[in-house]
Amino acid sequence: MDPIIASASVIAAALAVGLAAIGPGIGQGNAAGQAVEGIARQPEAEGKIRGTLLLSLAFMEALTIYGLVVALVLLFANPFS
Amino acid sequence: MALDMSIFPPLPLAKLEVGQHLYWQIGNLKIHGQVFLTSWFVIAVLILVSILATRNIQRIPTGMQNFMEYALEFIRDLAKNQIGEKEYRPWVPFVGTLFLFIFVSNWSGALIPWKLIHLSSGELAAPTNDINTTVALALLTSLAYFYAGFSKRGLGYFAKYIEPTPILLPINILEDFTKPLSLSFRLFGNILADELVVAVLVLLVPLFVPLPVMILGLFTSAIQALIFATLAAAYIGESIEGHGAEEHE
């Protein structure tokens, strides 16, 4: 592999995961905070809130995973090498 | 390309291989043999458990039958919640198959020490960490919700593309492509990420330290199976009942 392509791919892979983690990080923080608030207001609804929270956290996590998939493609199945 | 960290002395269980496969040649097709081997294993486990559970059905369930009835009730509730009381029954087998296959695949990759079995190239792992498996499952889901919409509403199904206004037509068409894309990438990425994280940690500290991450991996694997089944049911329900009741992504 051309060294310039190799180094550019590695940097791009790092950026892909790093940048993709920012948005879902903020979103998950918000969601978890609101869920804790909800449980504090209504402790009897804890089970339902927890289930919904986990499901929506997984949805947000998927966004970072998309970045990870791009990074993995760049590292292991680079189309330009 | 195999990620082989040759700075460390080679450990028997700590090698990472991404993009290396055991190729089988069938006609003009090159297929990934290791995925087939593990999928057959998963299918065999599921069939065996089903046979064991239904071989001697009792009025008051015990043991295996009790467990499978619990699983069936769980899947039925999931389908009922997403598709609706009236239409859910014919879709329980489809949603249940998706859930059970993905769940057992994910957990087999995490719980069974596949790495002890050596192949000539590639390595055995969960079938869902190969993108071909997840794309196949996602395309099946697409077909299923098209079929559900057509059989229920006929050509009126296409009216959903110009709802609420015809301006949204391109976005509605795009949605049909992004649904299987996001379904397959989500599952593939999560499972592969789990296995990579565990493998990297095992590479650094082979004992005890990777355990919490492995438990986290079990948890995310289960959640991913649940999400795939829930979304498949939600898409089917949406195309059966017309204008989207619930919107995910």
Interface residues (C-beta under 8 A of the other chain):
Chain A: L54 L55 A58 F59 E61 A62 I65 Y66 L68 V69 L72 L75 F76 A77
Chain B: M1 L3 V18 G19 S182 F185 R186 F188 G189 N190 L192 A193 T220 I223 Q224 L226 I227 T230 H248 E249
